Amino acid sequence: MPLTLITRQVGPWGMNSYALLCPQTGDSVLIDPGADPDTLSEMLAGSTPTSILLTHTHGDHIGSLEEMRARLGVPVMAHPGPHVNDFDPRAARHLTDGDSVQVGNYTLRVAEAPGHCADQICFVLENDQRVVVGDTIFAGGPGRTGSAEGFRTTLRTLRSVVLPWPDATVCYPGHGPSFRLGDKRAAIDAFVAKDHGDFHGDATWEM
């Protein structure tokens, strides 16, 4: 039986918060506590939370971090940074590429995925087809970038991190619906093959 994945859209930007629950032990983790603490608590109902995980530190993903830290009394785990706007998540554990996080009997593997911001990471469910990707990649394009350098970093992340995942991988992004990577692979391949010059900002696979 795989990990149970629960998602809710929270906050004014419709950010996807995720809860992962181990069906054997009842342990759970909360990913990206963006807003609406009561909704976040409801996602974890009947489980034993063990940590709060951050895909990155943009404000829409951390708006209820302090409230949920106080409610749950569990450690926060996040990339060591640099964080967005010098935010300090006061992480009890820093997560870098290849690190693992236990959720009961299951393991999440950390994949660093910079570009959208420097501290962006993905959580790959081991022996599973699902990945919580934050704002690394969406059904319609990659995450927004704030500079040409950031966009070039996004292209490297797409080539070296995302595209090596199998076609059957299902990506769970920070906004919008989940999607199967194989359904987007041709568009992503074409996107990374183009010369985008000094572009940065919001991108779509078709541009």
DOLO-842141 format. One record per residue (C-alpha): residue number from 1; residue in three letters; x, y, z. Coordinates in nm, 4 decimals. Example, Ala and Ser with C-alpha at 12.3 -4.5 7.8 and 13.67 -1.06 7.14 Angstrom:
<fivexs>
FIVEX  num  residu         X         Y         Z
FIVEX    1     ala    1.2300   -0.4500    0.7800
FIVEX    2     ser    1.3670   -0.1060    0.7140
</fivexs>
This chain:
<fivexs>
FIVEX  num  residu         X         Y         Z
FIVEX    1     met    0.0000    0.0000    0.0000
FIVEX    2     pro    0.1591    0.3318   -0.1037
FIVEX    3     leu    0.1846    0.6526    0.0938
FIVEX    4     thr   -0.1429    0.8410    0.1128
FIVEX    5     leu   -0.1143    1.1826   -0.0532
FIVEX    6     ile   -0.3613    1.4546    0.0425
FIVEX    7     thr   -0.3625    1.7975   -0.1171
FIVEX    8     arg   -0.5558    2.1175   -0.0609
FIVEX    9     gln   -0.5385    2.4551   -0.2308
FIVEX   10     val   -0.4761    2.7233    0.0296
FIVEX   11     gly   -0.4311    3.0978    0.0321
FIVEX   12     pro   -0.5195    3.3654   -0.2247
FIVEX   13     trp   -0.2847    3.2196   -0.4904
FIVEX   14     gly   -0.4275    2.8677   -0.4772
FIVEX   15     met   -0.1026    2.7153   -0.3496
FIVEX   16     asn   -0.1018    2.3365   -0.3127
FIVEX   17     ser   -0.0158    2.2127    0.0357
FIVEX   18     tyr    0.0474    1.8397    0.0680
FIVEX   19     ala    0.0256    1.5836    0.3467
FIVEX   20     leu    0.1853    1.2400    0.3136
FIVEX   21     leu    0.0579    0.9690    0.5495
FIVEX   22     cys    0.2049    0.6246    0.6133
FIVEX   23     pro   -0.0879    0.3786    0.6123
FIVEX   24     gln    0.0976    0.1315    0.8364
FIVEX   25     thr    0.2301    0.3551    1.1154
FIVEX   26     gly    0.0027    0.6586    1.0903
FIVEX   27     asp    0.3037    0.8923    1.0721
FIVEX   28     ser    0.2686    1.1954    0.8454
FIVEX   29     val    0.4539    1.4977    0.7099
FIVEX   30     leu    0.3169    1.8338    0.5996
FIVEX   31     ile    0.4687    1.9940    0.2904
FIVEX   32     asp    0.4479    2.3718    0.2296
FIVEX   33     pro    0.2170    2.5185    0.4974
FIVEX   34     gly    0.1138    2.8157    0.2878
FIVEX   35     ala   -0.2066    2.9368    0.4557
FIVEX   36     asp   -0.5305    2.8288    0.6245
FIVEX   37     pro   -0.3958    2.6483    0.9338
FIVEX   38     asp   -0.7285    2.4838    1.0101
FIVEX   39     thr   -0.7318    2.3263    0.6630
FIVEX   40     leu   -0.3739    2.2107    0.7079
FIVEX   41     ser   -0.4580    2.0555    1.0436
FIVEX   42     glu   -0.7579    1.8788    0.8910
FIVEX   43     met   -0.5314    1.7241    0.6268
FIVEX   44     leu   -0.3329    1.5599    0.9074
FIVEX   45     ala   -0.6341    1.4446    1.1110
FIVEX   46     gly   -0.5969    1.0947    1.2521
FIVEX   47     ser   -0.2218    1.0838    1.1864
FIVEX   48     thr    0.0927    1.1561    1.3877
FIVEX   49     pro    0.2846    1.4434    1.2249
FIVEX   50     thr    0.6632    1.4029    1.2409
FIVEX   51     ser    0.7938    1.7008    1.0412
FIVEX   52     ile    0.7125    2.0018    0.8244
FIVEX   53     leu    0.8931    2.0060    0.4898
FIVEX   54     leu    0.9486    2.3077    0.2647
FIVEX   55     thr    1.0016    2.2883   -0.1098
FIVEX   56     his    1.1217    2.6520   -0.0984
FIVEX   57     thr    1.0650    2.9742    0.0932
FIVEX   58     his    0.8466    3.1964   -0.1254
FIVEX   59     gly    0.5813    3.3635    0.0882
FIVEX   60     asp    0.2854    3.1727   -0.0540
FIVEX   61     his    0.4461    2.8443    0.0570
FIVEX   62     ile    0.5359    2.9458    0.4141
FIVEX   63     gly    0.2547    3.1793    0.5215
FIVEX   64     ser    0.1367    2.9482    0.8006
FIVEX   65     leu    0.4759    2.8008    0.8883
FIVEX   66     glu    0.4979    2.9560    1.2357
FIVEX   67     glu    0.1395    2.8682    1.3235
FIVEX   68     met    0.1836    2.5066    1.2129
FIVEX   69     arg    0.5203    2.4800    1.3890
FIVEX   70     ala    0.3453    2.5871    1.7091
FIVEX   71     arg    0.0446    2.3595    1.6564
FIVEX   72     leu    0.2356    2.0447    1.5641
FIVEX   73     gly    0.5529    2.0820    1.7688
FIVEX   74     val    0.7581    1.9015    1.5045
FIVEX   75     pro    1.0878    1.9914    1.3331
FIVEX   76     val    1.0993    2.1938    1.0137
FIVEX   77     met    1.3215    2.0645    0.7339
FIVEX   78     ala    1.4346    2.2818    0.4427
FIVEX   79     his    1.7206    2.3511    0.2042
FIVEX   80     pro    2.0083    2.5419    0.3720
FIVEX   81     gly    1.9596    2.8352    0.1354
FIVEX   82     pro    2.0160    3.1089    0.0468
FIVEX   83     his    1.6486    3.1597    0.1183
FIVEX   84     val    1.4050    3.4017   -0.0450
FIVEX   85     asn    1.4368    3.7556    0.0949
FIVEX   86     asp    1.6787    3.6214    0.3594
FIVEX   87     phe    1.3930    3.4422    0.5331
FIVEX   88     asp    1.5058    3.2132    0.8144
FIVEX   89     pro    1.2864    2.9011    0.8383
FIVEX   90     arg    1.4702    2.7991    1.1567
FIVEX   91     ala    1.5084    2.4514    1.0155
FIVEX   92     ala    1.6033    2.1758    1.2558
FIVEX   93     arg    1.7511    1.9866    0.9616
FIVEX   94     his    1.8901    2.1079    0.6311
FIVEX   95     leu    1.8080    1.9003    0.3235
FIVEX   96     thr    2.0399    1.8752    0.0250
FIVEX   97     asp    2.0544    1.6623   -0.2860
FIVEX   98     gly    2.0251    1.2907   -0.2142
FIVEX   99     asp    1.9155    1.3282    0.1482
FIVEX  100     ser    1.6274    1.1147    0.2696
FIVEX  101     val    1.3306    1.1834    0.4955
FIVEX  102     gln    1.1330    0.9051    0.6592
FIVEX  103     val    0.7534    0.9022    0.6636
FIVEX  104     gly    0.6751    0.5983    0.8734
FIVEX  105     asn    0.7847    0.2962    0.6690
FIVEX  106     tyr    0.8470    0.5048    0.3563
FIVEX  107     thr    1.1294    0.7235    0.2287
FIVEX  108     leu    1.1343    1.0562    0.0486
FIVEX  109     arg    1.4468    1.1407   -0.1485
FIVEX  110     val    1.5516    1.5043   -0.1874
FIVEX  111     ala    1.6369    1.6425   -0.5324
FIVEX  112     glu    1.7783    1.9934   -0.5509
FIVEX  113     ala    1.6083    2.1865   -0.8318
FIVEX  114     pro    1.7273    2.5503   -0.8360
FIVEX  115     gly    1.6161    2.8102   -1.0882
FIVEX  116     his    1.2797    2.9350   -0.9685
FIVEX  117     cys    1.4759    3.0203   -0.6555
FIVEX  118     ala    1.8021    2.9025   -0.5006
FIVEX  119     asp    1.6475    2.6880   -0.2261
FIVEX  120     gln    1.3973    2.4936   -0.4404
FIVEX  121     ile    1.3920    2.1179   -0.3759
FIVEX  122     cys    1.1688    1.8290   -0.4814
FIVEX  123     phe    1.0593    1.5303   -0.2742
FIVEX  124     val    1.0769    1.2039   -0.4685
FIVEX  125     leu    0.8706    0.9212   -0.3192
FIVEX  126     glu    1.0958    0.6150   -0.3302
FIVEX  127     asn    0.9622    0.3011   -0.4980
FIVEX  128     asp    0.6733    0.5149   -0.6188
FIVEX  129     gln    0.5900    0.7192   -0.9281
FIVEX  130     arg    0.5108    1.0451   -0.7480
FIVEX  131     val    0.7231    1.3550   -0.6920
FIVEX  132     val    0.6244    1.6702   -0.5026
FIVEX  133     val    0.7986    1.9289   -0.7202
FIVEX  134     gly    0.7070    2.2630   -0.5612
FIVEX  135     asp    0.7412    2.5393   -0.8200
FIVEX  136     thr    1.0098    2.3596   -1.0217
FIVEX  137     ile    0.7735    2.2603   -1.3013
FIVEX  138     phe    0.4043    2.2920   -1.3859
FIVEX  139     ala    0.1832    2.1335   -1.6481
FIVEX  140     gly    0.2208    2.4435   -1.8662
FIVEX  141     gly    0.5814    2.5439   -1.8109
FIVEX  142     pro    0.8648    2.5883   -1.5610
FIVEX  143     gly    0.8492    2.8059   -1.2528
FIVEX  144     arg    0.8870    3.1817   -1.2903
FIVEX  145     thr    1.2420    3.3157   -1.2856
FIVEX  146     gly    1.3629    3.6569   -1.1709
FIVEX  147     ser    1.6782    3.6852   -1.3828
FIVEX  148     ala    1.8376    3.5490   -1.6972
FIVEX  149     glu    2.0827    3.3590   -1.4769
FIVEX  150     gly    1.7900    3.2048   -1.2886
FIVEX  151     phe    1.6299    3.0992   -1.6161
FIVEX  152     arg    1.9530    2.9376   -1.7351
FIVEX  153     thr    1.9659    2.7527   -1.4028
FIVEX  154     thr    1.6085    2.6346   -1.4613
FIVEX  155     leu    1.7113    2.4945   -1.8005
FIVEX  156     arg    1.9957    2.3029   -1.6350
FIVEX  157     thr    1.7550    2.1694   -1.3707
FIVEX  158     leu    1.5116    2.0534   -1.6379
FIVEX  159     arg    1.7896    1.8717   -1.8248
FIVEX  160     ser    1.9709    1.7157   -1.5301
FIVEX  161     val    1.6968    1.6620   -1.2688
FIVEX  162     val    1.3505    1.6490   -1.4240
FIVEX  163     leu    1.3961    1.4895   -1.7661
FIVEX  164     pro    1.5872    1.1856   -1.6310
FIVEX  165     trp    1.2767    1.0856   -1.4328
FIVEX  166     pro    1.0720    0.8061   -1.5985
FIVEX  167     asp    0.7731    0.8870   -1.8193
FIVEX  168     ala    0.5424    0.7353   -1.5563
FIVEX  169     thr    0.6479    0.9982   -1.2995
FIVEX  170     val    0.3527    1.2014   -1.1725
FIVEX  171     cys    0.4517    1.5556   -1.0716
FIVEX  172     tyr    0.2625    1.7301   -0.7914
FIVEX  173     pro    0.3338    2.1032   -0.8279
FIVEX  174     gly    0.2894    2.4016   -0.5995
FIVEX  175     his    0.0053    2.5358   -0.8139
FIVEX  176     gly   -0.2381    2.3722   -1.0520
FIVEX  177     pro   -0.3048    2.0075   -1.1311
FIVEX  178     ser   -0.0715    1.7117   -1.1142
FIVEX  179     phe    0.0486    1.5703   -1.4451
FIVEX  180     arg    0.2356    1.2731   -1.5913
FIVEX  181     leu    0.5857    1.3686   -1.7014
FIVEX  182     gly    0.5728    1.1496   -2.0130
FIVEX  183     asp    0.2780    1.3524   -2.1404
FIVEX  184     lys    0.4926    1.6687   -2.1307
FIVEX  185     arg    0.8317    1.5256   -2.2281
FIVEX  186     ala    0.8241    1.6199   -2.5984
FIVEX  187     ala    0.7269    1.9779   -2.5143
FIVEX  188     ile    0.9958    2.0048   -2.2455
FIVEX  189     asp    1.2596    1.8566   -2.4759
FIVEX  190     ala    1.1722    2.1157   -2.7404
FIVEX  191     phe    1.1734    2.3943   -2.4817
FIVEX  192     val    1.5210    2.3201   -2.3466
FIVEX  193     ala    1.6614    2.2786   -2.6988
FIVEX  194     lys    1.5732    2.6375   -2.7978
FIVEX  195     asp    1.7930    2.9439   -2.7575
FIVEX  196     his    1.5944    3.1705   -2.5249
FIVEX  197     gly    1.8589    3.4431   -2.5113
FIVEX  198     asp    1.8423    3.6485   -2.1916
FIVEX  199     phe    1.4799    3.5652   -2.1195
FIVEX  200     his    1.3428    3.5447   -1.7675
FIVEX  201     gly    0.9965    3.5596   -1.6136
FIVEX  202     asp    0.6900    3.3427   -1.6730
FIVEX  203     ala    0.7499    3.0803   -1.9402
FIVEX  204     thr    0.5348    2.8288   -2.1237
FIVEX  205     trp    0.6492    2.5134   -2.2995
FIVEX  206     glu    0.5222    2.6543   -2.6296
FIVEX  207     met    0.7321    2.9727   -2.6295
</fivexs>
